[in-house]
Amino acid sequence: MNDPFAITQSRIAADRLLGEFVANDEQRIIEAYRRTLGRFPTQKEVEIVQEHLLDASPNDLLGRQQLWAMVFQSLFSSAEFRYLK
């Protein structure tokens, strides 16, 4: 899933999510999973993504966009996404 198309779509999905009013990162994580996999994330999945998002400060908008793009790219790369029922 390192294809340029997948990377571009990950960035688009991240930009779209970050451009919407969502209360906090936990709600964004829930929305990312709902949109991508059609389900809510487990508490462990929320914790993993929250930890990943700590790599950028809240004021570093470009860094946050890149981290969110990586979240979407990992969701798009998951077997659960590729083999939706």
Secondary structure, DSSP 8 states (H G I E B T S, - for coil): --SHHHHHHHHHHHHHHHHS--SSHHHHHHHHHHHHHSS---HHHHHHHHHHHTTS-TT-HHHHHHHHHHHHHHHHHSHHHHT--
